[in-house]
Amino acid sequence: MHTSAHWTPPIYPEWLGERSPCEVHGTRFPYVAGAMANGNCTARIVIEMGRAGMLGFVGAAGLEGLVMDQLRRNAQQRGR
């Protein structure tokens, strides 16, 4: 029976994926999270993703303009 020990060095999240989107969007990590249509998330996920160095978004399809405006204002107020 052949056995061998393999060791893999640690891989940091910054090393995963393509770096160019991070450079374009000014993020630290190549991760994106958010909601699909109808905005089934809060502004908080967008804020926390940004604070963590990632890109967050709210899916706006199906939302009325007033709802989107409220989400935007909420994110701006909390993000300060």
Secondary structure in CASP SS format (residue, H / E / C, confidence):
PFRMAT SS
TARGET T0000
AUTHOR 0000-0000-0000
METHOD secondary structure of the structure
MODEL  1
M C 1.00
H C 1.00
T C 1.00
S C 1.00
A C 1.00
H C 1.00
W C 1.00
T C 1.00
P C 1.00
P C 1.00
I C 1.00
Y C 1.00
P H 1.00
E H 1.00
W H 1.00
L C 1.00
G C 1.00
E C 1.00
R C 1.00
S H 1.00
P H 1.00
C H 1.00
E H 1.00
V H 1.00
H H 1.00
G C 1.00
T C 1.00
R C 1.00
F C 1.00
P C 1.00
Y C 1.00
V E 1.00
A E 1.00
G E 1.00
A C 1.00
M C 1.00
A H 1.00
N H 1.00
G H 1.00
N C 1.00
C C 1.00
T C 1.00
A H 1.00
R H 1.00
I H 1.00
V H 1.00
I H 1.00
E H 1.00
M H 1.00
G H 1.00
R H 1.00
A C 1.00
G C 1.00
M C 1.00
L E 1.00
G E 1.00
F E 1.00
V C 1.00
G C 1.00
A C 1.00
A C 1.00
G C 1.00
L C 1.00
E C 1.00
G H 1.00
L H 1.00
V H 1.00
M H 1.00
D H 1.00
Q H 1.00
L H 1.00
R H 1.00
R H 1.00
N H 1.00
A H 1.00
Q H 1.00
Q H 1.00
R H 1.00
G C 1.00
R C 1.00
END
